[in-house]
Each structure stands twice: as C-alpha cells, then as structure tokens.
Amino acid sequence: MVCMGISWNGPTSLYFVPPKAKMNSQMFIDLIPEPLFKKDVPRLYPGEEKKGILHMDSAGAHVKDTVVKWLQDRKIKFISKEEWMSNSPDLSPMDYGVNSIFKKRCNRHKAKNMAELVAIAKQEWKKFVLLYVGHPFGLRKILVEATKMNMTSGEHVFLALTPFPGAYGETFTWQISNHEDQLVRSAYRAVILIVQCDPNGPAYDTPVMRSLVKKWQEHTLDKYNITTSRSDLVLPSLIAGHTAVELMAEAVNSSEPLGWSGRQPSGKHLAEHLLNRKFDLQIGPVHMLAGGLTENHFIANSFNFSLGLFQPCLESMSDPSDDRLFFHRVPNSKWFDGDSLPPNEPLCGFDGLKYSAACLEQGTAWYNWALGLGLAVGITMATVVGMVLWLRELSKGKEVWNLDPSLLHYREIGTRRRHSAVFGFRSGRTCSYVVFNRPACAGAMYSGSLF
C-alpha cells in the first residue's frame, strides 16, 4: 500500500506500507503522520506548519483514539470523522481524481515485482501535474521556476482560470515591488488568463453572498481558529451551493406549485422544470441551458508586454440549444507580442510516452494540455468540468480555436469520466500547454487540506 497527499503548496512524499502488513494505529502513526509532520509539512509550509489542516478518510487506523490523541497532543488541526461525510468520495480530491489516475499511470508500466512497482510509483508521482486552485501569487511562483527552466519563451502556454473577475482577475499583476517583477512581467507573455464574465452585474457581491461569507469566516474562526480565511477562495463553493439550493426550490415549486401529494417527484421530473429556462435568483439572473448547464460567458486574455496589462484575445458565445461555447477572436489581439494565437498539436506526453514508438510514428513532436490536471488558478472542480465541456466543443466562427474531435484523448477523472480531456489544436507548429513534471512546480491546492 502507498499513501500520499496533496496540499496548497504541492504534493507530499510517497509513504509505503510493507506488503501484507496488518495496519494498526501505532504503525499508521510511525509510517505516515510522523514523517509527514516532521519532513513534508515543514518543507511545504516553512514557518507556517501549524496553519495547515489535515484531512484523512475514515479508515479504521485513521480514526483510532490513539491517532486522534497523537494529533491533539501536537496541536495539529484536523477534520474529525464526525465532521467528514465518509460515504461521499466526490468531496475528496484524492478520491475523485488523484488516486485513480495515479493507479492507472502506475499499472500502465506492468511492474514485474514489488521493487519495480515502488520505483515506478516514485517516478510517476514526480511527474504528476495536479490542479492548482488558489491565489495568483501561486502562479507567480510557478512562473519564476518555469523561467529558470527556460519554459516561458513561447514554447509553452500557461492557462490561468478564474470563475469570476473581481477577486482574481484584478490581482494578476506583475508589480509587487520586488526584484522578480520584471522577470514575471516577461513570463506573463506565456500566460492566457481565462475569466468568467458577469454581464448582469456583480453577482458575487450581493447582500446574501456577503452574509454567507461572513458566517463562514465566523465558523472557521470558532471551529479551527483560522484568522486569515480567504473569502475569494470560499466564494465559488458558496455561490455554487446557494445557487443549487435555489434552483432546486424553483424546480420543486414549478413541478408541484400546491405541494406534494402522494409520491414525491423524481429527479428527472424536477430537472425537466429547470432546462432551457431563466431564473431571477438572489445572486442575479441565471439561465439554465437545454443540456443542463448554466449559461456562462468567458473572456481569454493575453498579456500585452509593452502596456504591462492583460487584454482580451478571445470571447465566448453560447449556443443555448446544446450548451456549447464558441470562442471568437477579438480584433487586433496579440499573444507573445505576435499576431498569431498559440497553436498546439495532440500529445502523447501526458502519459509519459512522448518518445514512444506510437508517438514517433506520427512524424512529429507531440505536446499536450490536460485541462483538469493543468495549472489552473481560482477555479473549483465543478467549474473545471464546465471548462472541459466548452473547450471540447470549440468550432465554427470566422477565427476561432478549432478542435478536431478525433484527436481527443480522454482521462478518466471523477464521475462519468468528464473531469478532464487531453487534446490539441490543429496547427503547423508545435506548442505545448501546461507542462510541469517536477514536484517543485506542480502546485496542488485544495483548501489547504492534506490527504
């Protein structure tokens, strides 16, 4: 058995349990929490070791009184079994994404013995590129490391995604008055910033949402003594949850205006009362498209080096009939000081097979972009699903990024295998998207939780 974790500042080390070992609470402490908090946490959070919150599932060894006392004695914050919904794997990024992907990537090598499997696991974990959800300053650190590796000169593209413009879009600045400012300004030319627009006004700044954020901050202060809770990270989840409850109420009211009598309506029946309709909710107008997604508008921004600003290069247009978004190029837009947007080709490299016979037979270098596992800033997993869907359907228009569906290579991530797709854009030259294969650069963020 192998144990690993992800954190705000990157992945942990791998922790191996001897074959056929019968795990008990003391063995668990010795093999995992002890080295984790002696080595990994200080490495990931130097000087801030006590600010992290440990999350584990409810496995027997994890919730023993001995383990709980060990954590409490060391004043380690953790999510208790009473606070965690043990039968809800979709809530844990390790369960709905990382574990299954990691297993498949290791099994692909077909190890002959345990020693080979351990070596393969260590190799694959170093190459693992994880979803980065956080503040733009994290992207700044990534770009600094990427520049040292000569990866910001136009051969690679870094996608930063934000679900709303305010809290993140306005803080993507290269100027923080330190010695790396000019380096980051130059590296920003390799970034495309995709921002969700709000054409109907500040939906994320309504009185209801401000009240929810305040209650959340009070709860985290009381429960975990966290005095620096970030409303910009909390907002996407609050908005999604609050909107879902309101939409459910709308569906129930539409299906049975006078209340239920007898058997409750099915989920399918309720959903039929949401599709292809517009609602006036507390966060503002919401349009549910025919396919079951809410209508969103996005703008892709490229960095104008001479002005030192992000400017629009692509704008989305929705197709209400089937949830598609088409991205049309903004007139006079530039990327990397040129007139052409970054092209790309389909890739084998995501699976570590860049130089395999199957790839080399194509007669070209192959590069990739995996959205769900790419470097993304300020975006929840639910939004990642939406991003994949609309980027997969790119087509039409006078000048858009045209995707050849035959080049799609899917990764099975999460429920219904929809959380990520690897694909490339038709082009005459190679250009890769989101490329880190080193632990120092692979930012893995999920609310500061480990495991």
VOPAGU-2260 file (C-alpha; in pm, 1 decimal, decimal comma):
REM VOPAGU-2260
SITE   aa  ch    i         X         Y         Z
SITE  MET   A    0       0,0       0,0       0,0
SITE  VAL   A    1     115,5     352,6     -70,0
SITE  CYS   A    2      -9,3     673,6      87,7
SITE  MET   A    3      31,0    1023,8     -47,6
SITE  GLY   A    4    -129,2    1362,7     -15,9
SITE  ILE   A    5    -180,3    1693,7    -186,6
SITE  SER   A    6    -163,3    2036,1     -30,1
SITE  TRP   A    7    -184,8    2404,1    -103,8
SITE  ASN   A    8     187,4    2422,8    -173,9
SITE  GLY   A    9     240,8    2093,9    -352,6
SITE  PRO   A   10     232,3    1715,0    -319,0
SITE  THR   A   11     367,5    1525,0     -22,1
SITE  SER   A   12     618,1    1244,4     -41,8
SITE  LEU   A   13     504,4     887,4    -101,3
SITE  TYR   A   14     473,9     668,0     206,8
SITE  PHE   A   15     495,3     293,3     151,8
SITE  VAL   A   16     345,0      32,6     382,3
SITE  PRO   A   17     520,6    -308,1     379,2
SITE  PRO   A   18     334,2    -580,8     186,8
SITE  LYS   A   19      99,2    -795,6     395,9
SITE  ALA   A   20     144,9    -565,0     694,4
SITE  LYS   A   21    -154,6    -551,0     926,8
SITE  MET   A   22    -209,3    -181,6     982,3
SITE  ASN   A   23    -283,1     -65,3    1335,5
SITE  SER   A   24    -289,1     281,4    1485,1
SITE  GLN   A   25      73,2     282,3    1604,6
SITE  MET   A   26     207,2     154,6    1272,3
SITE  PHE   A   27      -0,2     417,2    1096,4
SITE  ILE   A   28     148,8     693,6    1314,4
SITE  ASP   A   29     505,4     569,5    1263,1
SITE  LEU   A   30     478,8     527,5     886,1
SITE  ILE   A   31     267,2     827,0     783,7
SITE  PRO   A   32     176,4    1115,7    1021,0
SITE  GLU   A   33     514,6    1113,0    1197,4
SITE  PRO   A   34     730,2    1163,5     885,4
SITE  LEU   A   35     459,9    1376,9     724,8
SITE  PHE   A   36     471,6    1638,1    1000,3
SITE  LYS   A   37     845,2    1609,5    1056,9
SITE  LYS   A   38     952,2    1641,8     693,0
SITE  ASP   A   39     678,4    1719,3     441,9
SITE  VAL   A   40     480,1    1985,2     626,6
SITE  PRO   A   41     790,5    2193,1     716,5
SITE  ARG   A   42     904,1    2161,4     354,0
SITE  LEU   A   43     567,0    2265,9     214,8
SITE  TYR   A   44     486,5    2528,4     478,5
SITE  PRO   A   45     813,8    2665,6     619,4
SITE  GLY   A   46     734,0    2875,4     924,9
SITE  GLU   A   47     361,6    2804,2     891,2
SITE  GLU   A   48     344,6    2441,8     995,1
SITE  LYS   A   49      57,9    2496,6    1239,7
SITE  LYS   A   50    -170,6    2666,4     988,2
SITE  GLY   A   51    -247,1    2357,8     779,9
SITE  ILE   A   52    -546,5    2131,7     835,8
SITE  LEU   A   53    -511,3    1756,7     794,1
SITE  HIS   A   54    -784,3    1567,9     614,8
SITE  MET   A   55    -793,6    1188,1     602,8
SITE  ASP   A   56   -1072,0     947,4     519,6
SITE  SER   A   57   -1243,4     743,7     789,5
SITE  ALA   A   58   -1035,2     426,8     758,5
SITE  GLY   A   59   -1011,6     235,6    1083,9
SITE  ALA   A   60    -648,8     320,2    1158,8
SITE  HIS   A   61    -707,6     689,2    1085,7
SITE  VAL   A   62    -979,6     742,5    1345,3
SITE  LYS   A   63    -846,5     538,7    1637,6
SITE  ASP   A   64    -830,1     719,8    1971,0
SITE  THR   A   65    -452,2     674,4    1970,7
SITE  VAL   A   66    -419,4     862,6    1642,6
SITE  VAL   A   67    -660,1    1137,2    1749,9
SITE  LYS   A   68    -468,4    1186,5    2075,9
SITE  TRP   A   69    -137,1    1194,5    1886,8
SITE  LEU   A   70    -266,9    1474,8    1665,3
SITE  GLN   A   71    -421,3    1666,1    1955,3
SITE  ASP   A   72    -105,5    1641,2    2167,1
SITE  ARG   A   73      90,1    1806,2    1884,8
SITE  LYS   A   74    -179,4    2070,9    1830,9
SITE  ILE   A   75    -230,9    1957,7    1471,5
SITE  LYS   A   76    -557,8    2079,4    1320,3
SITE  PHE   A   77    -755,3    1802,9    1152,9
SITE  ILE   A   78   -1103,3    1724,1    1024,4
SITE  SER   A   79   -1258,4    1470,1    1258,3
SITE  LYS   A   80   -1462,7    1170,2    1149,8
SITE  GLU   A   81   -1775,7    1340,0    1289,0
SITE  GLU   A   82   -1718,7    1634,6    1055,3
SITE  TRP   A   83   -1644,4    1429,9     745,0
SITE  MET   A   84   -1907,5    1255,0     531,9
SITE  SER   A   85   -1729,5     923,7     494,1
SITE  ASN   A   86   -1956,5     795,1     217,4
SITE  SER   A   87   -1911,0    1099,9      -5,3
SITE  PRO   A   88   -1595,2    1033,7    -210,4
SITE  ASP   A   89   -1683,3    1314,0    -452,9
SITE  LEU   A   90   -1586,5    1562,4    -180,5
SITE  SER   A   91   -1224,7    1449,9    -160,7
SITE  PRO   A   92    -984,2    1537,3    -444,4
SITE  MET   A   93    -778,8    1229,5    -361,5
SITE  ASP   A   94   -1085,4    1007,7    -409,8
SITE  TYR   A   95   -1244,8    1165,7    -714,9
SITE  GLY   A   96    -924,8    1228,9    -903,8
SITE  VAL   A   97    -572,8    1169,8    -781,4
SITE  ASN   A   98    -584,7     810,4    -655,5
SITE  SER   A   99    -744,9     656,2    -963,6
SITE  ILE   A  100    -524,3     847,7   -1206,6
SITE  PHE   A  101    -210,5     757,7   -1013,9
SITE  LYS   A  102    -302,7     386,9   -1007,9
SITE  LYS   A  103    -367,7     378,2   -1381,3
SITE  ARG   A  104     -42,5     552,8   -1461,2
SITE  CYS   A  105     149,4     305,7   -1244,9
SITE  ASN   A  106     -33,9      -0,8   -1380,0
SITE  ARG   A  107      46,0     105,9   -1734,9
SITE  HIS   A  108     409,7       3,6   -1676,4
SITE  LYS   A  109     318,0    -355,0   -1574,7
SITE  ALA   A  110     574,2    -397,6   -1296,2
SITE  LYS   A  111     709,9    -749,9   -1251,4
SITE  ASN   A  112     774,4    -726,6    -877,6
SITE  MET   A  113     729,6    -501,6    -575,4
SITE  ALA   A  114    1065,4    -328,3    -616,0
SITE  GLU   A  115     978,0    -227,8    -971,5
SITE  LEU   A  116     635,8    -105,3    -863,3
SITE  VAL   A  117     787,0     114,9    -591,6
SITE  ALA   A  118    1034,0     264,7    -839,5
SITE  ILE   A  119     755,3     326,1   -1092,2
SITE  ALA   A  120     535,6     489,1    -827,8
SITE  LYS   A  121     813,4     728,6    -727,7
SITE  GLN   A  122     877,8     815,0   -1090,9
SITE  GLU   A  123     510,7     874,4   -1174,2
SITE  TRP   A  124     447,3    1081,0    -861,0
SITE  LYS   A  125     727,7    1318,6    -955,9
SITE  LYS   A  126     567,3    1367,6   -1296,1
SITE  PHE   A  127     221,3    1421,2   -1158,2
SITE  VAL   A  128      67,4    1752,9   -1257,4
SITE  LEU   A  129    -215,6    1849,4   -1027,9
SITE  LEU   A  130    -490,9    2105,3   -1027,8
SITE  TYR   A  131    -383,7    2435,4    -874,9
SITE  VAL   A  132    -666,6    2627,0    -709,4
SITE  GLY   A  133    -557,5    2941,5    -535,5
SITE  HIS   A  134    -430,7    3294,4    -538,5
SITE  PRO   A  135    -247,2    3444,5    -839,4
SITE  PHE   A  136      66,1    3474,6    -626,3
SITE  GLY   A  137     100,0    3098,0    -658,8
SITE  LEU   A  138     112,0    3131,3   -1036,2
SITE  ARG   A  139     382,5    3393,9    -993,4
SITE  LYS   A  140     599,6    3145,3    -804,7
SITE  ILE   A  141     537,0    2881,8   -1071,1
SITE  LEU   A  142     639,3    3121,4   -1349,0
SITE  VAL   A  143     960,0    3212,4   -1167,0
SITE  GLU   A  144    1055,5    2844,3   -1152,5
SITE  ALA   A  145     946,1    2795,0   -1512,6
SITE  THR   A  146    1170,1    3080,6   -1625,7
SITE  LYS   A  147    1468,8    2909,8   -1462,6
SITE  MET   A  148    1383,2    2603,9   -1673,9
SITE  ASN   A  149    1357,0    2816,1   -1990,9
SITE  MET   A  150     986,6    2740,2   -2024,1
SITE  THR   A  151     845,7    3091,8   -2066,4
SITE  SER   A  152     988,8    3186,7   -2403,8
SITE  GLY   A  153     685,8    3090,2   -2611,5
SITE  GLU   A  154     719,8    2713,3   -2639,3
SITE  HIS   A  155     479,4    2655,2   -2351,9
SITE  VAL   A  156     146,3    2809,1   -2258,0
SITE  PHE   A  157      20,6    2856,2   -1903,0
SITE  LEU   A  158    -354,6    2877,3   -1854,4
SITE  ALA   A  159    -488,7    3064,3   -1554,8
SITE  LEU   A  160    -862,0    3020,0   -1497,6
SITE  THR   A  161   -1079,1    3227,6   -1266,6
SITE  PRO   A  162   -1454,4    3179,6   -1216,9
SITE  PHE   A  163   -1520,7    3548,8   -1166,3
SITE  PRO   A  164   -1327,9    3865,9   -1249,2
SITE  GLY   A  165   -1318,9    4056,8    -921,7
SITE  ALA   A  166   -1118,3    3872,2    -659,8
SITE  TYR   A  167    -869,9    3714,8    -902,0
SITE  GLY   A  168    -884,9    3897,4   -1233,0
SITE  GLU   A  169    -781,3    4228,6   -1081,5
SITE  THR   A  170    -485,3    4083,3    -892,9
SITE  PHE   A  171    -295,5    3927,2   -1182,3
SITE  THR   A  172     -27,3    4190,5   -1168,8
SITE  TRP   A  173     344,3    4154,2   -1222,3
SITE  GLN   A  174     417,1    4450,0    -992,2
SITE  ILE   A  175     465,3    4375,5    -623,8
SITE  SER   A  176     782,1    4585,5    -585,2
SITE  ASN   A  177    1040,3    4313,2    -554,8
SITE  HIS   A  178    1339,7    4200,3    -759,1
SITE  GLU   A  179    1139,1    3944,7    -961,0
SITE  ASP   A  180     888,8    4192,1   -1106,4
SITE  GLN   A  181    1049,9    4226,5   -1448,7
SITE  LEU   A  182    1107,8    3851,2   -1473,4
SITE  VAL   A  183     738,4    3785,8   -1404,8
SITE  ARG   A  184     635,1    4060,0   -1646,4
SITE  SER   A  185     826,9    3884,4   -1921,6
SITE  ALA   A  186     693,6    3540,5   -1819,3
SITE  TYR   A  187     334,2    3666,3   -1826,6
SITE  ARG   A  188     358,3    3672,7   -2205,4
SITE  ALA   A  189     327,3    3292,8   -2191,0
SITE  VAL   A  190       3,3    3313,0   -1989,0
SITE  ILE   A  191    -354,7    3308,0   -2111,5
SITE  LEU   A  192    -592,8    3427,8   -1841,4
SITE  ILE   A  193    -948,8    3297,9   -1882,1
SITE  VAL   A  194   -1202,9    3494,2   -1679,3
SITE  GLN   A  195   -1570,6    3428,1   -1633,9
SITE  CYS   A  196   -1761,3    3743,9   -1719,4
SITE  ASP   A  197   -2061,6    3871,3   -1533,0
SITE  PRO   A  198   -2267,5    4066,0   -1787,8
SITE  ASN   A  199   -2554,5    4112,0   -1541,4
SITE  GLY   A  200   -2363,5    4292,3   -1268,4
SITE  PRO   A  201   -2168,9    4195,6    -953,3
SITE  ALA   A  202   -2348,5    3867,5    -885,0
SITE  TYR   A  203   -2078,6    3764,4    -638,4
SITE  ASP   A  204   -2126,3    4076,0    -426,6
SITE  THR   A  205   -2492,8    4056,0    -330,6
SITE  PRO   A  206   -2603,3    4104,8      33,1
SITE  VAL   A  207   -2688,3    3734,4      58,6
SITE  MET   A  208   -2340,8    3627,5     -50,5
SITE  ARG   A  209   -2168,6    3879,2     175,9
SITE  SER   A  210   -2371,2    3743,6     466,5
SITE  LEU   A  211   -2277,0    3384,5     380,4
SITE  VAL   A  212   -1908,3    3472,8     361,4
SITE  LYS   A  213   -1925,8    3645,0     699,6
SITE  LYS   A  214   -2090,5    3339,4     856,6
SITE  TRP   A  215   -1826,2    3112,5     701,3
SITE  GLN   A  216   -1545,0    3327,7     838,4
SITE  GLU   A  217   -1700,2    3325,9    1184,4
SITE  HIS   A  218   -1735,7    2947,2    1168,4
SITE  THR   A  219   -1374,1    2886,4    1066,3
SITE  LEU   A  220   -1251,8    3122,3    1337,1
SITE  ASP   A  221   -1460,2    2948,5    1603,4
SITE  LYS   A  222   -1400,0    2591,9    1485,2
SITE  TYR   A  223   -1039,2    2597,8    1364,8
SITE  ASN   A  224    -906,7    2930,8    1495,0
SITE  ILE   A  225    -828,9    3037,4    1137,9
SITE  THR   A  226    -797,0    3414,9    1136,6
SITE  THR   A  227    -691,6    3450,4     773,4
SITE  SER   A  228    -977,5    3276,3     592,3
SITE  ARG   A  229    -996,7    3393,1     233,5
SITE  SER   A  230   -1339,9    3491,6     106,2
SITE  ASP   A  231   -1213,8    3482,8    -253,3
SITE  LEU   A  232   -1145,5    3110,0    -216,3
SITE  VAL   A  233   -1470,0    3040,8     -30,2
SITE  LEU   A  234   -1696,4    3230,8    -269,2
SITE  PRO   A  235   -1709,5    2983,2    -562,1
SITE  SER   A  236   -1826,9    2699,2    -338,1
SITE  LEU   A  237   -2075,7    2919,1    -154,7
SITE  ILE   A  238   -2216,7    3053,8    -478,6
SITE  ALA   A  239   -2246,6    2706,4    -631,2
SITE  GLY   A  240   -2414,2    2559,8    -324,6
SITE  HIS   A  241   -2650,6    2850,3    -272,4
SITE  THR   A  242   -2747,4    2858,9    -639,6
SITE  ALA   A  243   -2809,4    2482,6    -640,6
SITE  VAL   A  244   -3048,6    2512,0    -345,1
SITE  GLU   A  245   -3236,5    2797,8    -510,9
SITE  LEU   A  246   -3263,4    2609,6    -839,4
SITE  MET   A  247   -3393,6    2302,0    -659,0
SITE  ALA   A  248   -3658,0    2517,9    -492,1
SITE  GLU   A  249   -3755,2    2657,1    -831,7
SITE  ALA   A  250   -3784,1    2304,7    -973,7
SITE  VAL   A  251   -3995,9    2181,5    -683,4
SITE  ASN   A  252   -4223,9    2483,5    -699,2
SITE  SER   A  253   -4266,1    2453,3   -1076,6
SITE  SER   A  254   -4340,9    2081,4   -1067,6
SITE  GLU   A  255   -4581,5    2090,4    -772,7
SITE  PRO   A  256   -4696,4    2451,4    -707,9
SITE  LEU   A  257   -4951,2    2336,9    -449,2
SITE  GLY   A  258   -4715,5    2098,5    -272,8
SITE  TRP   A  259   -4663,6    1724,5    -292,9
SITE  SER   A  260   -4947,7    1482,5    -253,2
SITE  GLY   A  261   -4855,8    1118,6    -251,5
SITE  ARG   A  262   -4535,8    1008,7    -419,9
SITE  GLN   A  263   -4255,6    1263,4    -446,7
SITE  PRO   A  264   -4149,7    1370,2    -799,4
SITE  SER   A  265   -3844,8    1201,0    -948,6
SITE  GLY   A  266   -3516,6    1378,2   -1011,1
SITE  LYS   A  267   -3575,6    1356,6   -1384,6
SITE  HIS   A  268   -3915,5    1518,4   -1345,0
SITE  LEU   A  269   -3764,9    1802,0   -1139,8
SITE  ALA   A  270   -3482,2    1854,3   -1388,6
SITE  GLU   A  271   -3729,6    1898,1   -1672,5
SITE  HIS   A  272   -3857,6    2210,0   -1497,4
SITE  LEU   A  273   -3509,6    2366,9   -1499,7
SITE  LEU   A  274   -3387,7    2310,0   -1854,5
SITE  ASN   A  275   -3385,4    2595,9   -2102,6
SITE  ARG   A  276   -3524,9    2844,9   -1851,9
SITE  LYS   A  277   -3416,4    3174,2   -1698,5
SITE  PHE   A  278   -3439,8    3239,6   -1324,8
SITE  ASP   A  279   -3408,2    3553,9   -1114,5
SITE  LEU   A  280   -3213,9    3426,0    -812,9
SITE  GLN   A  281   -3053,5    3602,1    -518,9
SITE  ILE   A  282   -2717,7    3612,8    -696,9
SITE  GLY   A  283   -2883,4    3757,5   -1006,0
SITE  PRO   A  284   -3023,4    3622,5   -1335,2
SITE  VAL   A  285   -2934,1    3259,0   -1411,5
SITE  HIS   A  286   -3001,1    3088,3   -1744,3
SITE  MET   A  287   -3016,0    2708,1   -1741,5
SITE  LEU   A  288   -2934,7    2578,8   -2088,1
SITE  ALA   A  289   -3102,7    2286,5   -2262,5
SITE  GLY   A  290   -2825,7    2042,2   -2174,6
SITE  GLY   A  291   -2833,1    2111,0   -1801,6
SITE  LEU   A  292   -2550,9    2363,6   -1760,5
SITE  THR   A  293   -2589,8    2723,0   -1651,8
SITE  GLU   A  294   -2500,8    2978,1   -1915,7
SITE  ASN   A  295   -2161,1    3137,3   -1863,0
SITE  HIS   A  296   -1954,1    3381,0   -2062,1
SITE  PHE   A  297   -1575,9    3377,0   -2068,9
SITE  ILE   A  298   -1300,8    3601,2   -2199,2
SITE  ALA   A  299    -949,4    3474,5   -2265,8
SITE  ASN   A  300    -688,2    3743,3   -2204,5
SITE  SER   A  301    -330,8    3761,0   -2331,5
SITE  PHE   A  302     -60,0    3979,8   -2180,9
SITE  ASN   A  303      43,0    4299,9   -2355,5
SITE  PHE   A  304     407,8    4330,6   -2255,4
SITE  SER   A  305     451,6    4693,1   -2359,5
SITE  LEU   A  306     148,6    4804,7   -2155,9
SITE  GLY   A  307     201,2    4552,4   -1877,0
SITE  LEU   A  308    -166,8    4452,7   -1884,6
SITE  PHE   A  309    -387,4    4156,2   -1973,0
SITE  GLN   A  310    -613,8    4232,1   -2268,2
SITE  PRO   A  311    -894,8    4023,8   -2427,0
SITE  CYS   A  312    -795,6    3793,7   -2712,8
SITE  LEU   A  313   -1096,5    3555,7   -2728,7
SITE  GLU   A  314   -1462,4    3598,9   -2633,7
SITE  SER   A  315   -1715,3    3320,9   -2583,6
SITE  MET   A  316   -2056,7    3295,1   -2746,1
SITE  SER   A  317   -2301,8    3038,1   -2614,3
SITE  ASP   A  318   -2532,4    2810,1   -2807,7
SITE  PRO   A  319   -2841,2    2766,9   -2584,7
SITE  SER   A  320   -2951,8    2454,8   -2770,3
SITE  ASP   A  321   -2666,5    2230,8   -2660,9
SITE  ASP   A  322   -2451,5    2413,7   -2402,3
SITE  ARG   A  323   -2168,8    2483,6   -2645,3
SITE  LEU   A  324   -1949,0    2790,4   -2623,3
SITE  PHE   A  325   -1771,1    2922,2   -2931,0
SITE  PHE   A  326   -1467,6    3141,2   -2883,6
SITE  HIS   A  327   -1422,1    3416,5   -3139,6
SITE  ARG   A  328   -1103,8    3613,1   -3164,4
SITE  VAL   A  329   -1104,1    3975,6   -3054,1
SITE  PRO   A  330    -986,1    4213,7   -3331,3
SITE  ASN   A  331    -620,7    4321,3   -3308,8
SITE  SER   A  332    -548,9    4076,7   -3026,4
SITE  LYS   A  333    -194,6    3950,6   -2972,6
SITE  TRP   A  334     -14,3    3673,4   -2791,5
SITE  PHE   A  335     355,6    3684,1   -2709,8
SITE  ASP   A  336     382,3    4015,7   -2897,3
SITE  GLY   A  337     268,6    3846,0   -3218,6
SITE  ASP   A  338     -47,4    3833,5   -3426,1
SITE  SER   A  339     -99,1    3455,0   -3400,6
SITE  LEU   A  340    -258,2    3285,2   -3103,7
SITE  PRO   A  341     -66,3    2985,2   -2966,8
SITE  PRO   A  342    -124,8    2671,0   -3174,7
SITE  ASN   A  343     -93,4    2320,6   -3044,0
SITE  GLU   A  344     -89,0    1956,7   -3150,8
SITE  PRO   A  345    -226,0    1643,0   -2984,3
SITE  LEU   A  346       5,9    1478,1   -2743,5
SITE  CYS   A  347     139,6    1156,7   -2604,5
SITE  GLY   A  348     347,1    1332,6   -2341,8
SITE  PHE   A  349      70,8    1349,6   -2083,9
SITE  ASP   A  350     111,9     977,0   -2030,4
SITE  GLY   A  351     489,2     995,3   -2028,1
SITE  LEU   A  352     503,4     837,0   -2374,4
SITE  LYS   A  353     639,3    1135,0   -2563,8
SITE  TYR   A  354     919,8     932,8   -2721,6
SITE  SER   A  355     737,2     603,5   -2758,7
SITE  ALA   A  356     714,6     427,6   -3093,7
SITE  ALA   A  357     345,5     510,5   -3124,2
SITE  CYS   A  358     418,9     881,6   -3098,4
SITE  LEU   A  359     731,1     885,8   -3310,4
SITE  GLU   A  360     548,2     708,0   -3591,5
SITE  GLN   A  361     339,7    1018,7   -3639,0
SITE  GLY   A  362     646,4    1204,0   -3764,9
SITE  THR   A  363     609,7    1497,9   -3529,2
SITE  ALA   A  364     675,8    1606,5   -3174,9
SITE  TRP   A  365     371,5    1567,6   -2954,2
SITE  TYR   A  366     270,3    1800,8   -2673,9
SITE  ASN   A  367     -35,7    1825,8   -2460,5
SITE  TRP   A  368    -267,2    2020,1   -2247,4
SITE  ALA   A  369    -473,0    1846,8   -1980,0
SITE  LEU   A  370    -724,6    2099,8   -1852,7
SITE  GLY   A  371    -847,3    1914,8   -1548,0
SITE  LEU   A  372    -489,3    1845,0   -1440,7
SITE  GLY   A  373    -337,6    2162,7   -1576,2
SITE  LEU   A  374    -223,9    2468,0   -1389,4
SITE  ALA   A  375    -546,6    2644,9   -1309,0
SITE  VAL   A  376    -591,7    2938,5   -1077,0
SITE  GLY   A  377    -904,1    3018,7    -883,4
SITE  ILE   A  378   -1139,9    2753,6   -1008,0
SITE  THR   A  379   -1344,2    2485,6    -838,3
SITE  MET   A  380   -1367,3    2129,3    -965,1
SITE  ALA   A  381   -1724,1    2185,1   -1081,1
SITE  THR   A  382   -1604,0    2473,8   -1293,1
SITE  VAL   A  383   -1325,6    2258,3   -1434,6
SITE  VAL   A  384   -1589,6    2018,0   -1563,3
SITE  GLY   A  385   -1763,0    2304,7   -1736,9
SITE  MET   A  386   -1437,9    2430,5   -1885,4
SITE  VAL   A  387   -1365,0    2090,3   -2034,3
SITE  LEU   A  388   -1709,3    2070,7   -2187,9
SITE  TRP   A  389   -1697,1    2405,2   -2358,8
SITE  LEU   A  390   -1340,1    2375,6   -2474,6
SITE  ARG   A  391   -1411,2    2030,5   -2614,6
SITE  GLU   A  392   -1687,3    2173,3   -2829,8
SITE  LEU   A  393   -1489,4    2456,9   -2987,6
SITE  SER   A  394   -1587,5    2504,6   -3350,7
SITE  LYS   A  395   -1739,4    2744,2   -3605,8
SITE  GLY   A  396   -1678,8    3116,4   -3640,2
SITE  LYS   A  397   -1452,5    3324,8   -3860,6
SITE  GLU   A  398   -1143,5    3287,3   -3649,3
SITE  VAL   A  399   -1169,0    3053,6   -3355,1
SITE  TRP   A  400    -969,3    2773,8   -3198,7
SITE  ASN   A  401   -1095,1    2471,2   -3389,9
SITE  LEU   A  402   -1074,9    2138,9   -3214,2
SITE  ASP   A  403   -1060,4    1815,4   -3409,4
SITE  PRO   A  404   -1272,8    1571,6   -3202,3
SITE  SER   A  405   -1085,4    1274,4   -3346,5
SITE  LEU   A  406    -774,0    1391,8   -3160,9
SITE  LEU   A  407    -931,9    1379,0   -2817,2
SITE  HIS   A  408    -763,6    1153,0   -2565,2
SITE  TYR   A  409    -973,2    1118,3   -2251,9
SITE  ARG   A  410    -855,5    1068,4   -1897,2
SITE  GLU   A  411   -1097,6     900,6   -1658,4
SITE  ILE   A  412   -1125,7    1155,8   -1381,5
SITE  GLY   A  413   -1419,5    1166,7   -1144,8
SITE  THR   A  414   -1775,1    1064,7   -1203,2
SITE  ARG   A  415   -1883,2     991,7   -1559,0
SITE  ARG   A  416   -1523,6    1039,4   -1679,5
SITE  ARG   A  417   -1591,3    1403,3   -1758,0
SITE  HIS   A  418   -1346,2    1596,1   -1546,1
SITE  SER   A  419   -1061,6    1618,5   -1794,8
SITE  ALA   A  420    -964,6    1569,4   -2154,8
SITE  VAL   A  421    -631,7    1590,4   -2328,1
SITE  PHE   A  422    -642,0    1749,3   -2665,0
SITE  GLY   A  423    -457,1    1968,7   -2909,0
SITE  PHE   A  424    -538,9    2237,6   -3158,9
SITE  ARG   A  425    -468,9    2191,3   -3529,6
SITE  SER   A  426    -159,8    2379,8   -3621,2
SITE  GLY   A  427     153,4    2380,6   -3830,2
SITE  ARG   A  428     397,8    2407,1   -3543,9
SITE  THR   A  429     419,9    2256,7   -3200,3
SITE  CYS   A  430     335,3    2437,6   -2881,6
SITE  SER   A  431     255,0    2269,9   -2552,4
SITE  TYR   A  432       8,3    2362,5   -2281,1
SITE  VAL   A  433      81,8    2329,0   -1911,5
SITE  VAL   A  434     384,6    2117,9   -1874,8
SITE  PHE   A  435     527,2    2079,1   -1528,4
SITE  ASN   A  436     671,9    1740,7   -1439,5
SITE  ARG   A  437     864,1    1838,9   -1127,4
SITE  PRO   A  438     739,6    1840,4    -767,5
SITE  ALA   A  439     873,1    2192,9    -716,1
SITE  CYS   A  440     644,3    2321,4    -986,4
SITE  ALA   A  441     336,3    2103,4    -953,2
SITE  GLY   A  442     103,4    2309,6    -737,3
SITE  ALA   A  443    -170,0    2100,5    -579,4
SITE  MET   A  444    -425,9    2301,7    -389,1
SITE  TYR   A  445    -747,3    2209,3    -216,5
SITE  SER   A  446    -844,8    2432,3      73,2
SITE  GLY   A  447    -517,9    2363,0     248,5
SITE  SER   A  448    -614,2    2001,6     316,0
SITE  LEU   A  449    -372,5    1713,1     316,2
SITE  PHE   A  450    -485,9    1365,0     209,3
